[in-house]
């Protein structure tokens, strides 16, 4: 997947180079997550989303103490 991220970064550079400064740029979160989702989909793997109850539990630091 790192080669795919490198390729996508080069595509971005080709499209946006005129508006970019001479800096080192991180890849965007959207690019990284999009690539990961595509890879998982090609493997037939899906990721479910947390329920509100799970989110509440995850954010409650007093739970279990």
PDB file of N, H, CA, C and O in Angstrom:
ATOM      1  N   UNK A   1       0.818  -1.190   0.000  1.00  0.00           N
ATOM      2  CA  UNK A   1       0.000   0.000   0.000  1.00  0.00           C
ATOM      3  C   UNK A   1       0.863   1.255   0.000  1.00  0.00           C
ATOM      4  O   UNK A   1       0.407   2.310  -0.440  1.00  0.00           O
ATOM      5  N   UNK A   2       2.095   1.164   0.481  1.00  0.00           N
ATOM      6  H   UNK A   2       2.466   0.307   0.838  1.00  0.00           H
ATOM      7  CA  UNK A   2       2.930   2.361   0.494  1.00  0.00           C
ATOM      8  C   UNK A   2       3.235   2.830  -0.926  1.00  0.00           C
ATOM      9  O   UNK A   2       3.320   4.032  -1.173  1.00  0.00           O
ATOM     10  N   UNK A   3       3.401   1.892  -1.860  1.00  0.00           N
ATOM     11  H   UNK A   3       3.332   0.915  -1.659  1.00  0.00           H
ATOM     12  CA  UNK A   3       3.642   2.302  -3.240  1.00  0.00           C
ATOM     13  C   UNK A   3       2.412   2.983  -3.822  1.00  0.00           C
ATOM     14  O   UNK A   3       2.536   3.934  -4.594  1.00  0.00           O
ATOM     15  N   UNK A   4       1.244   2.512  -3.463  1.00  0.00           N
ATOM     16  H   UNK A   4       1.144   1.740  -2.836  1.00  0.00           H
ATOM     17  CA  UNK A   4       0.015   3.149  -3.941  1.00  0.00           C
ATOM     18  C   UNK A   4      -0.104   4.562  -3.381  1.00  0.00           C
ATOM     19  O   UNK A   4      -0.509   5.479  -4.096  1.00  0.00           O
ATOM     20  N   UNK A   5       0.243   4.745  -2.113  1.00  0.00           N
ATOM     21  H   UNK A   5       0.572   4.000  -1.532  1.00  0.00           H
ATOM     22  CA  UNK A   5       0.218   6.084  -1.524  1.00  0.00           C
ATOM     23  C   UNK A   5       1.251   6.986  -2.187  1.00  0.00           C
ATOM     24  O   UNK A   5       0.992   8.170  -2.402  1.00  0.00           O
ATOM     25  N   UNK A   6       2.408   6.443  -2.511  1.00  0.00           N
ATOM     26  H   UNK A   6       2.618   5.481  -2.337  1.00  0.00           H
ATOM     27  CA  UNK A   6       3.422   7.230  -3.208  1.00  0.00           C
ATOM     28  C   UNK A   6       2.928   7.651  -4.584  1.00  0.00           C
ATOM     29  O   UNK A   6       3.117   8.794  -5.000  1.00  0.00           O
ATOM     30  N   UNK A   7       2.293   6.718  -5.287  1.00  0.00           N
ATOM     31  H   UNK A   7       2.140   5.789  -4.949  1.00  0.00           H
ATOM     32  CA  UNK A   7       1.758   7.024  -6.613  1.00  0.00           C
ATOM     33  C   UNK A   7       0.678   8.108  -6.530  1.00  0.00           C
ATOM     34  O   UNK A   7       0.680   9.057  -7.314  1.00  0.00           O
ATOM     35  N   UNK A   8      -0.234   7.958  -5.582  1.00  0.00           N
ATOM     36  H   UNK A   8      -0.235   7.187  -4.945  1.00  0.00           H
ATOM     37  CA  UNK A   8      -1.296   8.956  -5.431  1.00  0.00           C
ATOM     38  C   UNK A   8      -0.726  10.321  -5.054  1.00  0.00           C
ATOM     39  O   UNK A   8      -1.248  11.354  -5.473  1.00  0.00           O
ATOM     40  N   UNK A   9       0.334  10.322  -4.269  1.00  0.00           N
ATOM     41  H   UNK A   9       0.758   9.483  -3.929  1.00  0.00           H
ATOM     42  CA  UNK A   9       0.986  11.576  -3.900  1.00  0.00           C
ATOM     43  C   UNK A   9       1.629  12.232  -5.117  1.00  0.00           C
ATOM     44  O   UNK A   9       1.589  13.454  -5.264  1.00  0.00           O
ATOM     45  N   UNK A  10       2.225  11.416  -5.989  1.00  0.00           N
ATOM     46  H   UNK A  10       2.257  10.423  -5.869  1.00  0.00           H
ATOM     47  CA  UNK A  10       2.799  11.960  -7.215  1.00  0.00           C
ATOM     48  C   UNK A  10       1.712  12.512  -8.139  1.00  0.00           C
ATOM     49  O   UNK A  10       1.917  13.524  -8.809  1.00  0.00           O
ATOM     50  N   UNK A  11       0.576  11.854  -8.170  1.00  0.00           N
ATOM     51  H   UNK A  11       0.410  11.031  -7.625  1.00  0.00           H
ATOM     52  CA  UNK A  11      -0.552  12.364  -8.965  1.00  0.00           C
ATOM     53  C   UNK A  11      -1.008  13.714  -8.427  1.00  0.00           C
ATOM     54  O   UNK A  11      -1.282  14.635  -9.197  1.00  0.00           O
ATOM     55  N   UNK A  12      -1.087  13.830  -7.112  1.00  0.00           N
ATOM     56  H   UNK A  12      -0.864  13.082  -6.486  1.00  0.00           H
ATOM     57  CA  UNK A  12      -1.467  15.105  -6.490  1.00  0.00           C
ATOM     58  C   UNK A  12      -0.439  16.175  -6.830  1.00  0.00           C
ATOM     59  O   UNK A  12      -0.805  17.299  -7.173  1.00  0.00           O
ATOM     60  N   UNK A  13       0.834  15.839  -6.738  1.00  0.00           N
ATOM     61  H   UNK A  13       1.132  14.926  -6.459  1.00  0.00           H
ATOM     62  CA  UNK A  13       1.893  16.786  -7.058  1.00  0.00           C
ATOM     63  C   UNK A  13       1.773  17.263  -8.509  1.00  0.00           C
ATOM     64  O   UNK A  13       1.926  18.453  -8.785  1.00  0.00           O
ATOM     65  N   UNK A  14       1.504  16.349  -9.423  1.00  0.00           N
ATOM     66  H   UNK A  14       1.380  15.383  -9.198  1.00  0.00           H
ATOM     67  CA  UNK A  14       1.363  16.718 -10.834  1.00  0.00           C
ATOM     68  C   UNK A  14       0.197  17.676 -11.042  1.00  0.00           C
ATOM     69  O   UNK A  14       0.281  18.582 -11.872  1.00  0.00           O
ATOM     70  N   UNK A  15      -0.882  17.486 -10.302  1.00  0.00           N
ATOM     71  H   UNK A  15      -0.950  16.750  -9.629  1.00  0.00           H
ATOM     72  CA  UNK A  15      -2.063  18.328 -10.469  1.00  0.00           C
ATOM     73  C   UNK A  15      -1.939  19.668  -9.746  1.00  0.00           C
ATOM     74  O   UNK A  15      -2.401  20.692 -10.248  1.00  0.00           O
ATOM     75  N   UNK A  16      -1.316  19.662  -8.570  1.00  0.00           N
ATOM     76  H   UNK A  16      -0.940  18.830  -8.161  1.00  0.00           H
ATOM     77  CA  UNK A  16      -1.352  20.837  -7.701  1.00  0.00           C
ATOM     78  C   UNK A  16      -0.002  21.512  -7.499  1.00  0.00           C
ATOM     79  O   UNK A  16       0.123  22.377  -6.631  1.00  0.00           O
ATOM     80  N   UNK A  17       1.002  21.145  -8.271  1.00  0.00           N
ATOM     81  H   UNK A  17       0.900  20.443  -8.976  1.00  0.00           H
ATOM     82  CA  UNK A  17       2.356  21.635  -8.009  1.00  0.00           C
ATOM     83  C   UNK A  17       2.471  23.155  -8.091  1.00  0.00           C
ATOM     84  O   UNK A  17       3.265  23.757  -7.368  1.00  0.00           O
ATOM     85  N   UNK A  18       1.698  23.764  -8.950  1.00  0.00           N
ATOM     86  H   UNK A  18       1.054  23.275  -9.538  1.00  0.00           H
ATOM     87  CA  UNK A  18       1.766  25.223  -9.100  1.00  0.00           C
ATOM     88  C   UNK A  18       1.364  25.955  -7.825  1.00  0.00           C
ATOM     89  O   UNK A  18       1.871  27.042  -7.548  1.00  0.00           O
ATOM     90  N   UNK A  19       0.460  25.368  -7.049  1.00  0.00           N
ATOM     91  H   UNK A  19       0.049  24.485  -7.274  1.00  0.00           H
ATOM     92  CA  UNK A  19      -0.023  26.039  -5.840  1.00  0.00           C
ATOM     93  C   UNK A  19       0.665  25.541  -4.568  1.00  0.00           C
ATOM     94  O   UNK A  19       0.324  25.970  -3.466  1.00  0.00           O
ATOM     95  N   UNK A  20       1.626  24.643  -4.722  1.00  0.00           N
ATOM     96  H   UNK A  20       1.903  24.294  -5.617  1.00  0.00           H
ATOM     97  CA  UNK A  20       2.308  24.079  -3.550  1.00  0.00           C
ATOM     98  C   UNK A  20       3.635  24.786  -3.309  1.00  0.00           C
ATOM     99  O   UNK A  20       4.342  25.153  -4.247  1.00  0.00           O
ATOM    100  N   UNK A  21       3.958  24.970  -2.023  1.00  0.00           N
ATOM    101  H   UNK A  21       3.383  24.672  -1.261  1.00  0.00           H
ATOM    102  CA  UNK A  21       5.258  25.510  -1.653  1.00  0.00           C
ATOM    103  C   UNK A  21       6.306  24.403  -1.682  1.00  0.00           C
ATOM    104  O   UNK A  21       5.975  23.219  -1.752  1.00  0.00           O
ATOM    105  N   UNK A  22       7.567  24.802  -1.628  1.00  0.00           N
ATOM    106  H   UNK A  22       7.836  25.764  -1.571  1.00  0.00           H
ATOM    107  CA  UNK A  22       8.675  23.850  -1.656  1.00  0.00           C
ATOM    108  C   UNK A  22       8.863  23.282  -0.245  1.00  0.00           C
ATOM    109  O   UNK A  22       9.798  23.645   0.468  1.00  0.00           O
ATOM    110  N   UNK A  23       7.952  22.386   0.137  1.00  0.00           N
ATOM    111  H   UNK A  23       7.191  22.092  -0.443  1.00  0.00           H
ATOM    112  CA  UNK A  23       7.923  21.788   1.467  1.00  0.00           C
ATOM    113  C   UNK A  23       7.702  20.289   1.364  1.00  0.00           C
ATOM    114  O   UNK A  23       7.378  19.768   0.297  1.00  0.00           O
ATOM    115  N   UNK A  24       7.880  19.613   2.471  1.00  0.00           N
ATOM    116  H   UNK A  24       8.143  20.036   3.338  1.00  0.00           H
ATOM    117  CA  UNK A  24       7.505  18.204   2.565  1.00  0.00           C
ATOM    118  C   UNK A  24       6.058  18.163   3.047  1.00  0.00           C
ATOM    119  O   UNK A  24       5.727  18.760   4.072  1.00  0.00           O
ATOM    120  N   UNK A  25       5.208  17.473   2.324  1.00  0.00           N
ATOM    121  H   UNK A  25       5.477  16.989   1.491  1.00  0.00           H
ATOM    122  CA  UNK A  25       3.794  17.384   2.657  1.00  0.00           C
ATOM    123  C   UNK A  25       3.454  15.985   3.139  1.00  0.00           C
ATOM    124  O   UNK A  25       3.946  14.992   2.604  1.00  0.00           O
ATOM    125  N   UNK A  26       2.610  15.921   4.153  1.00  0.00           N
ATOM    126  H   UNK A  26       2.210  16.728   4.588  1.00  0.00           H
ATOM    127  CA  UNK A  26       2.046  14.635   4.559  1.00  0.00           C
ATOM    128  C   UNK A  26       0.956  14.255   3.567  1.00  0.00           C
ATOM    129  O   UNK A  26       0.360  15.117   2.921  1.00  0.00           O
ATOM    130  N   UNK A  27       0.704  12.961   3.455  1.00  0.00           N
ATOM    131  H   UNK A  27       1.188  12.261   3.979  1.00  0.00           H
ATOM    132  CA  UNK A  27      -0.447  12.568   2.645  1.00  0.00           C
ATOM    133  C   UNK A  27      -1.705  12.946   3.432  1.00  0.00           C
ATOM    134  O   UNK A  27      -1.690  13.026   4.660  1.00  0.00           O
ATOM    135  N   UNK A  28      -2.769  13.170   2.705  1.00  0.00           N
ATOM    136  H   UNK A  28      -2.781  13.105   1.707  1.00  0.00           H
ATOM    137  CA  UNK A  28      -4.000  13.560   3.375  1.00  0.00           C
ATOM    138  C   UNK A  28      -4.637  12.345   4.048  1.00  0.00           C
ATOM    139  O   UNK A  28      -4.458  11.209   3.609  1.00  0.00           O
ATOM    140  N   UNK A  29      -5.372  12.603   5.106  1.00  0.00           N
ATOM    141  H   UNK A  29      -5.518  13.526   5.462  1.00  0.00           H
ATOM    142  CA  UNK A  29      -6.092  11.541   5.794  1.00  0.00           C
ATOM    143  C   UNK A  29      -7.078  10.879   4.837  1.00  0.00           C
ATOM    144  O   UNK A  29      -7.260   9.662   4.867  1.00  0.00           O
ATOM    145  N   UNK A  30      -7.707  11.682   3.995  1.00  0.00           N
ATOM    146  H   UNK A  30      -7.558  12.671   3.971  1.00  0.00           H
ATOM    147  CA  UNK A  30      -8.674  11.144   3.036  1.00  0.00           C
ATOM    148  C   UNK A  30      -7.997  10.168   2.077  1.00  0.00           C
ATOM    149  O   UNK A  30      -8.554   9.116   1.763  1.00  0.00           O
ATOM    150  N   UNK A  31      -6.798  10.513   1.613  1.00  0.00           N
ATOM    151  H   UNK A  31      -6.345  11.367   1.867  1.00  0.00           H
ATOM    152  CA  UNK A  31      -6.068   9.617   0.712  1.00  0.00           C
ATOM    153  C   UNK A  31      -5.718   8.321   1.420  1.00  0.00           C
ATOM    154  O   UNK A  31      -5.940   7.236   0.882  1.00  0.00           O
ATOM    155  N   UNK A  32      -5.176   8.428   2.616  1.00  0.00           N
ATOM    156  H   UNK A  32      -4.995   9.309   3.053  1.00  0.00           H
ATOM    157  CA  UNK A  32      -4.732   7.243   3.345  1.00  0.00           C
ATOM    158  C   UNK A  32      -5.903   6.327   3.688  1.00  0.00           C
ATOM    159  O   UNK A  32      -5.824   5.113   3.501  1.00  0.00           O
ATOM    160  N   UNK A  33      -6.987   6.912   4.190  1.00  0.00           N
ATOM    161  H   UNK A  33      -7.051   7.898   4.343  1.00  0.00           H
ATOM    162  CA  UNK A  33      -8.152   6.105   4.546  1.00  0.00           C
ATOM    163  C   UNK A  33      -8.840   5.557   3.305  1.00  0.00           C
ATOM    164  O   UNK A  33      -9.312   4.420   3.306  1.00  0.00           O
ATOM    165  N   UNK A  34      -8.901   6.355   2.252  1.00  0.00           N
ATOM    166  H   UNK A  34      -8.518   7.279   2.251  1.00  0.00           H
ATOM    167  CA  UNK A  34      -9.518   5.890   1.011  1.00  0.00           C
ATOM    168  C   UNK A  34      -8.788   4.692   0.438  1.00  0.00           C
ATOM    169  O   UNK A  34      -9.408   3.736  -0.026  1.00  0.00           O
ATOM    170  N   UNK A  35      -7.477   4.751   0.473  1.00  0.00           N
ATOM    171  H   UNK A  35      -6.973   5.528   0.850  1.00  0.00           H
ATOM    172  CA  UNK A  35      -6.672   3.625  -0.010  1.00  0.00           C
ATOM    173  C   UNK A  35      -6.874   2.392   0.865  1.00  0.00           C
ATOM    174  O   UNK A  35      -6.993   1.277   0.358  1.00  0.00           O
ATOM    175  N   UNK A  36      -6.911   2.597   2.172  1.00  0.00           N
ATOM    176  H   UNK A  36      -6.815   3.503   2.584  1.00  0.00           H
ATOM    177  CA  UNK A  36      -7.112   1.468   3.089  1.00  0.00           C
ATOM    178  C   UNK A  36      -8.475   0.821   2.873  1.00  0.00           C
ATOM    179  O   UNK A  36      -8.590  -0.405   2.864  1.00  0.00           O
ATOM    180  N   UNK A  37      -9.499   1.638   2.699  1.00  0.00           N
ATOM    181  H   UNK A  37      -9.406   2.634   2.706  1.00  0.00           H
ATOM    182  CA  UNK A  37     -10.844   1.107   2.464  1.00  0.00           C
ATOM    183  C   UNK A  37     -10.882   0.330   1.150  1.00  0.00           C
ATOM    184  O   UNK A  37     -11.469  -0.750   1.082  1.00  0.00           O
ATOM    185  N   UNK A  38     -10.261   0.874   0.113  1.00  0.00           N
ATOM    186  H   UNK A  38      -9.784   1.752   0.168  1.00  0.00           H
ATOM    187  CA  UNK A  38     -10.219   0.180  -1.174  1.00  0.00           C
ATOM    188  C   UNK A  38      -9.519  -1.163  -1.044  1.00  0.00           C
ATOM    189  O   UNK A  38      -9.984  -2.163  -1.592  1.00  0.00           O
ATOM    190  N   UNK A  39      -8.401  -1.194  -0.319  1.00  0.00           N
ATOM    191  H   UNK A  39      -8.024  -0.382   0.126  1.00  0.00           H
ATOM    192  CA  UNK A  39      -7.670  -2.448  -0.119  1.00  0.00           C
ATOM    193  C   UNK A  39      -8.530  -3.477   0.610  1.00  0.00           C
ATOM    194  O   UNK A  39      -8.591  -4.640   0.212  1.00  0.00           O
ATOM    195  N   UNK A  40      -9.196  -3.036   1.687  1.00  0.00           N
ATOM    196  H   UNK A  40      -9.146  -2.092   2.011  1.00  0.00           H
ATOM    197  CA  UNK A  40     -10.052  -3.956   2.437  1.00  0.00           C
ATOM    198  C   UNK A  40     -11.198  -4.477   1.568  1.00  0.00           C
ATOM    199  O   UNK A  40     -11.542  -5.658   1.626  1.00  0.00           O
ATOM    200  N   UNK A  41     -11.781  -3.594   0.767  1.00  0.00           N
ATOM    201  H   UNK A  41     -11.501  -2.635   0.719  1.00  0.00           H
ATOM    202  CA  UNK A  41     -12.881  -4.010  -0.111  1.00  0.00           C
ATOM    203  C   UNK A  41     -12.418  -5.070  -1.107  1.00  0.00           C
ATOM    204  O   UNK A  41     -13.150  -6.018  -1.391  1.00  0.00           O
ATOM    205  N   UNK A  42     -11.201  -4.911  -1.640  1.00  0.00           N
ATOM    206  H   UNK A  42     -10.606  -4.140  -1.410  1.00  0.00           H
ATOM    207  CA  UNK A  42     -10.707  -5.901  -2.602  1.00  0.00           C
ATOM    208  C   UNK A  42     -10.467  -7.248  -1.939  1.00  0.00           C
ATOM    209  O   UNK A  42     -10.468  -8.281  -2.608  1.00  0.00           O
ATOM    210  N   UNK A  43     -10.260  -7.241  -0.624  1.00  0.00           N
ATOM    211  H   UNK A  43     -10.260  -6.401  -0.080  1.00  0.00           H
ATOM    212  CA  UNK A  43     -10.083  -8.484   0.127  1.00  0.00           C
ATOM    213  C   UNK A  43     -11.405  -9.029   0.670  1.00  0.00           C
ATOM    214  O   UNK A  43     -11.440 -10.074   1.319  1.00  0.00           O
ATOM    215  N   UNK A  44     -12.490  -8.304   0.395  1.00  0.00           N
ATOM    216  H   UNK A  44     -12.462  -7.455  -0.133  1.00  0.00           H
ATOM    217  CA  UNK A  44     -13.804  -8.739   0.872  1.00  0.00           C
ATOM    218  C   UNK A  44     -14.027  -8.470   2.348  1.00  0.00           C
ATOM    219  O   UNK A  44     -14.868  -9.113   2.975  1.00  0.00           O
ATOM    220  N   UNK A  45     -13.287  -7.532   2.906  1.00  0.00           N
ATOM    221  H   UNK A  45     -12.604  -7.009   2.396  1.00  0.00           H
ATOM    222  CA  UNK A  45     -13.397  -7.217   4.321  1.00  0.00           C
ATOM    223  C   UNK A  45     -14.168  -5.910   4.482  1.00  0.00           C
ATOM    224  O   UNK A  45     -13.904  -4.934   3.781  1.00  0.00           O
ATOM    225  N   UNK A  46     -15.111  -5.901   5.400  1.00  0.00           N
ATOM    226  H   UNK A  46     -15.326  -6.694   5.970  1.00  0.00           H
ATOM    227  CA  UNK A  46     -15.845  -4.682   5.699  1.00  0.00           C
ATOM    228  C   UNK A  46     -15.633  -4.318   7.159  1.00  0.00           C
ATOM    229  O   UNK A  46     -15.382  -5.176   8.005  1.00  0.00           O
ATOM    230  N   UNK A  47     -15.739  -3.042   7.429  1.00  0.00           N
ATOM    231  H   UNK A  47     -15.943  -2.344   6.742  1.00  0.00           H
ATOM    232  CA  UNK A  47     -15.609  -2.552   8.798  1.00  0.00           C
ATOM    233  C   UNK A  47     -16.951  -1.963   9.196  1.00  0.00           C
ATOM    234  O   UNK A  47     -17.510  -1.113   8.502  1.00  0.00           O
ATOM    235  N   UNK A  48     -17.451  -2.429  10.323  1.00  0.00           N
ATOM    236  H   UNK A  48     -16.997  -3.119  10.887  1.00  0.00           H
ATOM    237  CA  UNK A  48     -18.718  -1.881  10.792  1.00  0.00           C
ATOM    238  C   UNK A  48     -18.456  -0.578  11.545  1.00  0.00           C
ATOM    239  O   UNK A  48     -17.309  -0.220  11.814  1.00  0.00           O
ATOM    240  N   UNK A  49     -19.534   0.119  11.879  1.00  0.00           N
ATOM    241  H   UNK A  49     -20.465  -0.171  11.661  1.00  0.00           H
ATOM    242  CA  UNK A  49     -19.405   1.369  12.616  1.00  0.00           C
ATOM    243  C   UNK A  49     -19.887   1.161  14.040  1.00  0.00           C
ATOM    244  O   UNK A  49     -20.743   0.317  14.306  1.00  0.00           O
ATOM    245  N   UNK A  50     -19.322   1.945  14.951  1.00  0.00           N
ATOM    246  H   UNK A  50     -18.627   2.630  14.735  1.00  0.00           H
ATOM    247  CA  UNK A  50     -19.714   1.836  16.352  1.00  0.00           C
ATOM    248  C   UNK A  50     -21.155   2.291  16.542  1.00  0.00           C
ATOM    249  O   UNK A  50     -21.620   3.230  15.896  1.00  0.00           O
ATOM    250  N   UNK A  51     -21.846   1.605  17.441  1.00  0.00           N
ATOM    251  H   UNK A  51     -21.468   0.842  17.965  1.00  0.00           H
ATOM    252  CA  UNK A  51     -23.186   2.053  17.825  1.00  0.00           C
ATOM    253  C   UNK A  51     -23.026   3.232  18.782  1.00  0.00           C
ATOM    254  O   UNK A  51     -21.936   3.463  19.307  1.00  0.00           O
ATOM    255  N   UNK A  52     -24.098   3.971  19.008  1.00  0.00           N
ATOM    256  H   UNK A  52     -24.983   3.783  18.582  1.00  0.00           H
ATOM    257  CA  UNK A  52     -24.026   5.093  19.937  1.00  0.00           C
ATOM    258  C   UNK A  52     -23.655   4.610  21.336  1.00  0.00           C
ATOM    259  O   UNK A  52     -22.923   5.293  22.054  1.00  0.00           O
ATOM    260  N   UNK A  53     -24.148   3.451  21.724  1.00  0.00           N
ATOM    261  H   UNK A  53     -24.742   2.897  21.141  1.00  0.00           H
ATOM    262  CA  UNK A  53     -23.814   2.890  23.033  1.00  0.00           C
ATOM    263  C   UNK A  53     -22.305   2.614  23.136  1.00  0.00           C
ATOM    264  O   UNK A  53     -21.698   2.869  24.176  1.00  0.00           O
ATOM    265  N   UNK A  54     -21.707   2.097  22.063  1.00  0.00           N
ATOM    266  H   UNK A  54     -22.200   1.891  21.218  1.00  0.00           H
ATOM    267  CA  UNK A  54     -20.271   1.836  22.061  1.00  0.00           C
ATOM    268  C   UNK A  54     -19.466   3.144  22.108  1.00  0.00           C
ATOM    269  O   UNK A  54     -18.442   3.227  22.785  1.00  0.00           O
ATOM    270  N   UNK A  55     -19.935   4.141  21.394  1.00  0.00           N
ATOM    271  H   UNK A  55     -20.767   4.073  20.843  1.00  0.00           H
ATOM    272  CA  UNK A  55     -19.268   5.442  21.413  1.00  0.00           C
ATOM    273  C   UNK A  55     -19.323   6.039  22.811  1.00  0.00           C
ATOM    274  O   UNK A  55     -18.323   6.548  23.319  1.00  0.00           O
ATOM    275  N   UNK A  56     -20.504   5.972  23.433  1.00  0.00           N
ATOM    276  H   UNK A  56     -21.315   5.559  23.021  1.00  0.00           H
ATOM    277  CA  UNK A  56     -20.646   6.496  24.794  1.00  0.00           C
ATOM    278  C   UNK A  56     -19.717   5.773  25.757  1.00  0.00           C
ATOM    279  O   UNK A  56     -19.081   6.410  26.597  1.00  0.00           O
ATOM    280  N   UNK A  57     -19.632   4.459  25.649  1.00  0.00           N
ATOM    281  H   UNK A  57     -20.149   3.942  24.967  1.00  0.00           H
ATOM    282  CA  UNK A  57     -18.757   3.667  26.522  1.00  0.00           C
ATOM    283  C   UNK A  57     -17.289   4.022  26.279  1.00  0.00           C
ATOM    284  O   UNK A  57     -16.513   4.171  27.223  1.00  0.00           O
ATOM    285  N   UNK A  58     -16.921   4.156  25.013  1.00  0.00           N
ATOM    286  H   UNK A  58     -17.551   4.036  24.246  1.00  0.00           H
ATOM    287  CA  UNK A  58     -15.539   4.480  24.653  1.00  0.00           C
ATOM    288  C   UNK A  58     -15.118   5.831  25.214  1.00  0.00           C
ATOM    289  O   UNK A  58     -13.970   6.010  25.620  1.00  0.00           O
ATOM    290  N   UNK A  59     -16.037   6.771  25.237  1.00  0.00           N
ATOM    291  H   UNK A  59     -16.970   6.626  24.908  1.00  0.00           H
ATOM    292  CA  UNK A  59     -15.732   8.126  25.703  1.00  0.00           C
ATOM    293  C   UNK A  59     -15.920   8.307  27.206  1.00  0.00           C
ATOM    294  O   UNK A  59     -15.621   9.375  27.738  1.00  0.00           O
ATOM    295  N   UNK A  60     -16.415   7.274  27.901  1.00  0.00           N
ATOM    296  H   UNK A  60     -16.658   6.406  27.468  1.00  0.00           H
ATOM    297  CA  UNK A  60     -16.653   7.375  29.339  1.00  0.00           C
ATOM    298  C   UNK A  60     -15.468   6.785  30.093  1.00  0.00           C
ATOM    299  O   UNK A  60     -15.317   5.566  30.185  1.00  0.00           O
ATOM    300  N   UNK A  61     -14.642   7.657  30.624  1.00  0.00           N
ATOM    301  H   UNK A  61     -14.764   8.647  30.550  1.00  0.00           H
ATOM    302  CA  UNK A  61     -13.427   7.187  31.305  1.00  0.00           C
ATOM    303  C   UNK A  61     -13.673   6.666  32.713  1.00  0.00           C
ATOM    304  O   UNK A  61     -12.744   6.190  33.366  1.00  0.00           O
ATOM    305  N   UNK A  62     -14.912   6.751  33.190  1.00  0.00           N
ATOM    306  H   UNK A  62     -15.667   7.139  32.660  1.00  0.00           H
ATOM    307  CA  UNK A  62     -15.223   6.217  34.506  1.00  0.00           C
ATOM    308  C   UNK A  62     -15.758   4.805  34.431  1.00  0.00           C
ATOM    309  O   UNK A  62     -15.878   4.138  35.459  1.00  0.00           O
ATOM    310  N   UNK A  63     -16.082   4.335  33.248  1.00  0.00           N
ATOM    311  H   UNK A  63     -15.985   4.877  32.413  1.00  0.00           H
ATOM    312  CA  UNK A  63     -16.649   2.998  33.076  1.00  0.00           C
ATOM    313  C   UNK A  63     -15.604   1.950  33.448  1.00  0.00           C
ATOM    314  O   UNK A  63     -14.445   2.036  33.044  1.00  0.00           O
ATOM    315  N   UNK A  64     -16.030   0.977  34.211  1.00  0.00           N
ATOM    316  H   UNK A  64     -16.972   0.906  34.540  1.00  0.00           H
ATOM    317  CA  UNK A  64     -15.145  -0.126  34.563  1.00  0.00           C
ATOM    318  C   UNK A  64     -14.224   0.142  35.729  1.00  0.00           C
ATOM    319  O   UNK A  64     -13.361  -0.674  36.054  1.00  0.00           O
ATOM    320  N   UNK A  65     -14.408   1.287  36.358  1.00  0.00           N
ATOM    321  H   UNK A  65     -15.108   1.950  36.094  1.00  0.00           H
ATOM    322  CA  UNK A  65     -13.533   1.592  37.509  1.00  0.00           C
ATOM    323  C   UNK A  65     -14.313   1.589  38.791  1.00  0.00           C
ATOM    324  O   UNK A  65     -13.746   1.824  39.859  1.00  0.00           O
TER     325      UNK A  65
END
